[in-house]
Amino acid sequence: MHISEGILSPTVLAVGWAAAGAGIAIGIRKLDADSMARAGILSAAFFVASLIHVPMGFASVHLILNGLVGLLLGWAAFPAIFTALALQAVFFQFGGLTTLGVNTTLMALPAVVCHYAFKGAVRSQKPRLVIAGSFVCGFFAVGLAAIIFGAALAATGEAFFQAAVITVAAHVPVMVIEGLVTVFCIQFLLRVDPAMLSK
């Protein structure tokens, strides 16, 4: 879901950088010694998962794991995702440096929303609620990211509106897969380190 260079208008790029900068500033303040290692591990997982992508001309479709990152990090998802995206832009030319603000915002903002929307369900003592909350978290995080992606394209110009609709629709299968992957990861963490979900 990386947006490539030369697509977005300067106004959209500026808004993306402003939103990303605010999120990163809040996220850095939320990081402490205990969560620093977790943020590094999740940033690395995000980096690897989104390396395997299917190009779509001006963008790409791939796993994101932003729902999982958001559940475990909250606002710290912003600096974690920013770091991974910056490395991908520099080393693999995924996305770009000018679009880094927009790409960070469209992936990290849904992560933060999911943290507050679904952490209660994932911490529940009811197994079915945990599974349902995990799935909807992964599904919704990608869906919201795709909507922000489409909005960024549509705000750039009417010529991109149809491309925005196609891009959002192309992410529906990814939303389902993300939901299932998030369920698997949360179930694994509940077995090996349930304390990660209580922070």
Secondary structure by P-SEA (a helix, b strand, c coil): cccccccccaaaaaaaaaaaaaaaaaaaaaccccaaaaaaaaaaaaaaaaccccccccccccccaaaaaaaccccaaaaaaaaaaaaaaaccccccccaaaaaaaacaaaaaaaaaacccccccccaaaaaaaaaaaaaaaaaaaaaaaaaaaaaacccaaaaaaaaaaaaaaaaaaaaaaaaaaaaaaaacccccccc
